Amino acid sequence: MASPTSQPPNAARASWSSAALLAFVVLAWGLNWVVMKVVVQEMTPLWAVAIRTIIATVVLAPALLVTGQLIVPRRSDIPIVLVISLFHMVGFAALMTAGLKHVTAGRAIVLGYTTPLWVAPGAWLFLRESISPRQMIGIALGLVGLLLMFDPAAFDWRDTSALLGNGLILLAAVCWSVSIIYTRAHRWTATPFQLVLWQTFLAAVVLSALALVFEGTPPLSLSPQACLALAYNGAIGTALGFWAMTVVNKELPAISTSLGVLGTPIIGIGLSALILGEPVDAKLVLSATMILAGIAAGVSLPVRRTTP
């Protein structure tokens, strides 16, 4: 017989399924930063994000059709389509990609995951989610590690290009936090998988329009490396990644989710050094170490317990 504090089997499986999806997102998005750095060396930021989102839409459409999940969203789900599309797929992605033009991939990915700084008070204020002492310690450790990136000894405050790039990335983190908080609060009618196509389609339209206005026509010639990077970014990093992240946001508490994805910078820093040859200095290592400590302290998943 299960103890009073145990989880039902289905709930336990759902918890670990969400954890597996979160791990997938961390790995996929860690590599995403590296491939996007490759792309923005040959393309303007808005077109880079627009084309990857178009690829994601093309990948998702037949998958939904074959599985019988292609639907027209009901009115009750229109807000979640708009929020995820405009704040995450458009706002976060466009601002982050623009920031990558001015800073290294390793630094950009660490700064991009300041999201808990905005999610924690937002979840407490709007969702009435309590913050446990363990989570408070985790958030504090993670954010201190991220704030070390702005140590005057490691950051030139007189460099206007660096200030612009860092500012764009921090603003992107704010956009993502809005998406996380609203996704957690929304009363879902359709499933995340049924809605992700409409989110990517809307984002592709908005991003393409913005790219045409601000950057002109898209480039007609790309290297094989850039084409491969765009294909990965659209199919894996965007199509599968955003769907998986939406499921995670729906099933796990907002603060735990935001702390969990802080593992992405660690993957991104390692891959940027390995693939792009970016330097990893002592301050970056210290920041990464504190972020990992914050994850270990702040993230906990329900565990199924049974009596003998």
C-alpha positions in Angstrom: 0.0 0.0 0.0 1.3 3.5 -0.9 2.0 5.8 2.0 -0.1 9.0 2.4 2.8 11.0 0.9 3.4 8.8 -2.1 2.6 9.7 -5.7 0.2 7.7 -7.8 2.1 5.7 -10.4 0.8 7.8 -13.3 1.9 11.0 -11.5 5.4 9.6 -10.8 5.8 8.6 -14.5 4.6 12.1 -15.6 7.2 13.7 -13.3 10.1 11.7 -14.7 8.8 12.2 -18.2 8.8 15.9 -17.7 12.3 15.7 -16.2 13.5 13.8 -19.3 12.1 16.4 -21.6 13.8 19.1 -19.5 17.1 17.2 -20.0 16.5 17.1 -23.7 15.9 20.8 -23.8 19.1 21.6 -21.9 21.2 19.5 -24.3 19.4 20.7 -27.5 19.5 24.4 -26.5 23.1 24.2 -25.3 24.1 23.3 -28.8 21.7 25.8 -30.3 23.8 28.7 -29.1 26.8 27.4 -30.8 25.1 26.8 -34.2 23.4 30.2 -34.0 26.8 31.9 -33.5 27.8 30.1 -36.8 24.7 31.4 -38.6 24.9 35.0 -37.5 28.4 35.2 -38.9 26.8 35.0 -42.4 23.2 36.2 -41.8 21.5 39.2 -40.1 19.9 38.3 -36.8 16.2 38.7 -37.7 16.5 36.6 -40.9 18.4 34.0 -39.0 15.6 33.6 -36.5 12.9 33.9 -39.1 14.3 31.2 -41.4 14.9 28.7 -38.5 11.3 29.3 -37.4 10.0 28.7 -40.9 11.9 25.4 -41.0 10.4 24.5 -37.6 6.9 25.2 -39.0 7.6 23.0 -42.1 8.8 20.2 -39.8 5.9 20.4 -37.4 3.0 20.6 -40.0 3.3 17.0 -41.4 4.1 15.6 -37.9 0.8 17.0 -36.6 -1.1 15.9 -39.7 0.1 12.3 -39.6 -0.6 12.0 -35.8 -4.1 13.4 -36.1 -3.1 16.3 -33.9 -3.7 19.2 -36.4 -6.4 21.3 -35.0 -7.7 24.9 -35.0 -7.1 26.5 -31.6 -10.2 27.2 -29.6 -10.7 30.8 -28.3 -9.6 29.8 -24.8 -6.1 28.8 -26.1 -5.6 31.9 -28.3 -3.8 33.7 -25.4 -1.3 31.0 -24.8 -0.5 30.8 -28.6 0.1 34.6 -28.6 2.2 34.7 -25.5 4.5 31.9 -26.3 4.8 33.0 -29.9 5.4 36.7 -29.3 7.4 36.6 -26.1 9.4 33.5 -26.5 9.7 32.6 -30.2 9.9 36.2 -31.3 11.0 38.4 -28.4 13.5 36.0 -26.7 14.9 34.5 -29.9 15.3 37.8 -31.9 16.8 39.8 -29.0 19.2 36.9 -28.1 20.3 36.4 -31.7 20.9 40.2 -32.0 23.0 40.1 -28.8 25.1 37.3 -30.2 26.5 39.7 -32.8 28.2 41.6 -30.0 29.2 39.0 -27.4 30.7 35.5 -27.4 28.4 32.5 -27.4 29.6 31.4 -23.9 28.9 34.8 -22.3 25.6 35.2 -24.2 24.2 31.9 -23.0 25.1 32.6 -19.4 23.5 36.0 -19.4 20.5 34.7 -21.3 19.6 32.4 -18.3 19.1 35.2 -15.8 15.5 34.2 -16.3 15.1 33.1 -12.6 15.7 36.7 -11.5 12.5 37.6 -13.2 10.5 34.4 -12.9 10.9 34.0 -9.1 9.1 37.3 -8.1 6.7 36.9 -11.0 5.6 33.4 -10.0 5.2 34.5 -6.4 3.2 37.6 -7.3 1.0 36.2 -10.1 0.9 32.5 -9.5 1.1 32.5 -5.7 3.8 29.9 -5.9 5.7 29.7 -2.7 9.5 29.8 -2.7 11.0 27.2 -0.4 14.2 27.9 1.6 16.0 25.4 -0.6 14.8 27.2 -3.8 15.8 30.6 -2.4 19.3 29.3 -1.8 19.4 27.8 -5.3 18.2 31.1 -6.9 20.7 33.1 -4.9 23.7 30.9 -5.8 22.7 30.8 -9.5 22.2 34.5 -9.7 25.4 35.4 -7.9 27.2 33.2 -10.4 25.5 35.1 -13.3 26.2 38.5 -11.7 29.9 37.7 -11.6 29.8 38.2 -15.4 29.4 41.9 -14.8 32.5 42.2 -12.6 34.3 45.3 -13.8 37.5 43.2 -14.0 35.9 41.0 -16.6 33.5 43.5 -18.3 34.4 46.8 -20.0 31.6 49.2 -19.1 32.9 51.7 -21.6 32.4 49.4 -24.6 29.1 50.5 -26.2 28.9 47.4 -28.4 29.2 45.1 -25.3 26.6 47.2 -23.4 24.2 46.8 -26.3 24.7 43.1 -26.7 24.4 42.4 -22.9 21.3 44.7 -22.7 19.6 42.9 -25.6 20.3 39.5 -24.0 19.0 40.6 -20.5 15.8 41.9 -22.2 15.4 38.6 -23.9 15.5 36.9 -20.5 12.7 39.1 -19.3 10.6 38.1 -22.4 11.2 34.4 -21.7 10.1 34.9 -18.0 6.8 36.3 -19.2 6.3 33.2 -21.3 7.2 30.8 -18.5 4.9 32.5 -16.0 1.9 32.7 -18.3 2.3 29.1 -19.6 2.1 27.9 -16.0 -1.0 29.9 -15.3 -2.9 29.2 -18.5 -5.9 26.8 -18.4 -5.2 24.5 -21.3 -7.8 23.2 -23.7 -5.6 21.7 -26.4 -2.2 20.0 -25.7 1.1 21.8 -26.1 1.9 19.6 -29.2 -1.4 20.6 -30.8 -0.6 24.3 -30.4 3.1 24.5 -31.2 2.5 24.6 -34.9 0.3 27.7 -34.6 2.9 29.3 -32.3 5.8 28.7 -34.8 3.6 29.8 -37.8 2.7 33.1 -36.1 6.3 33.7 -35.1 7.5 33.0 -38.6 5.1 35.5 -40.0 6.0 38.2 -37.5 9.8 37.6 -37.7 9.7 37.6 -41.5 7.9 40.9 -41.6 10.3 42.4 -39.1 13.3 41.1 -41.0 12.0 42.6 -44.3 11.4 46.0 -42.7 14.7 46.3 -40.7 17.1 44.1 -42.7 15.8 44.0 -46.3 15.8 40.8 -48.4 17.4 37.6 -47.0 20.8 36.4 -48.2 20.7 34.1 -51.1 24.0 32.3 -50.6 25.1 30.5 -47.4 28.0 28.1 -46.7 27.2 24.4 -46.1 28.1 24.9 -42.4 25.5 27.7 -42.0 22.9 25.7 -43.9 23.4 22.7 -41.6 23.3 24.9 -38.5 20.0 26.4 -39.7 18.6 23.0 -40.3 19.5 21.8 -36.8 18.3 25.0 -35.3 14.9 24.8 -37.0 14.1 21.1 -36.6 15.7 20.2 -33.2 16.4 23.5 -31.4 13.1 25.1 -32.3 10.4 22.6 -33.4 11.2 19.9 -30.8 12.8 22.2 -28.3 9.9 24.6 -28.0 7.3 21.8 -27.8 9.3 20.1 -25.1 9.8 23.3 -23.1 6.1 24.0 -23.3 5.3 20.6 -21.8 7.8 21.1 -19.1 6.5 24.6 -18.3 3.0 23.1 -18.0 3.9 20.2 -15.8 6.6 21.5 -13.5 6.6 24.6 -11.2 7.9 27.8 -12.9 10.8 28.3 -10.5 12.0 24.7 -10.7 11.8 24.9 -14.5 13.8 28.1 -14.6 16.4 26.7 -12.3 16.6 23.5 -14.3 17.3 25.1 -17.6 20.3 26.9 -16.0 22.1 23.7 -16.9 22.0 24.9 -20.6 24.8 27.5 -20.1 27.1 24.8 -18.8 26.5 22.7 -22.0 26.8 25.8 -24.1 30.0 27.1 -22.6 31.7 23.7 -23.1 30.5 23.3 -26.6 31.4 26.9 -27.6 34.9 26.3 -26.3 35.1 22.9 -28.0 33.6 23.8 -31.4 34.2 27.6 -31.7 37.4 27.8 -29.8 36.1 30.5 -27.5 38.3 31.1 -24.4 37.0 29.9 -21.0 38.5 32.2 -18.3 38.5 31.7 -14.5 35.5 34.0 -14.0 33.5 32.1 -16.5 34.4 28.8 -14.7 33.5 30.3 -11.3 30.1 31.5 -12.7 29.4 28.1 -14.1 30.3 26.4 -10.9 27.9 28.6 -8.9 25.1 28.0 -11.4 25.5 24.2 -11.0 25.5 24.6 -7.2 22.3 26.6 -7.5 20.7 23.9 -9.7 21.7 21.2 -7.2 20.3 23.2 -4.2 17.1 24.5 -5.8 15.7 21.8 -8.1 14.0 18.8 -6.6 11.6 16.4 -8.3 8.9 14.3 -6.7 10.0 10.8 -5.9 7.7 7.9 -5.7 7.7 6.3 -2.3 6.0 3.1 -1.2 5.8 1.2 2.0 7.3 -2.3 2.3 
